[in-house]
Amino acid sequence: MKDEKKEKLFYTVKEFHALLGGVVTRSQVYKMINAGEIPTRKIGSKIVLPADWVNAYINAPCIAVKKVHAMYG
């Protein structure tokens, strides 16, 4: 039987923070969660972020780039 990697379904806040390269603090991530800016699930006592949302967030174009394109077409 072939070993298949399971697709990651959730990230912890710590993992999300690491993916961002430390650009924002973990405290800032929790503030964004509390403000409703980041979707979460609670598994036991752990807060986790859906992997599909994390991947979309990481791969989204920068806001500044969108503004430049809007200004200069």
Protein Blocks (a to p, Z undefined) as FASTA:
>chain_A
ZZdddddfbdcfklmmmmnnomacfklmmmmmmnopaccddehjbccddfklmmmmmmpc
cfklmmmmmmnZZ
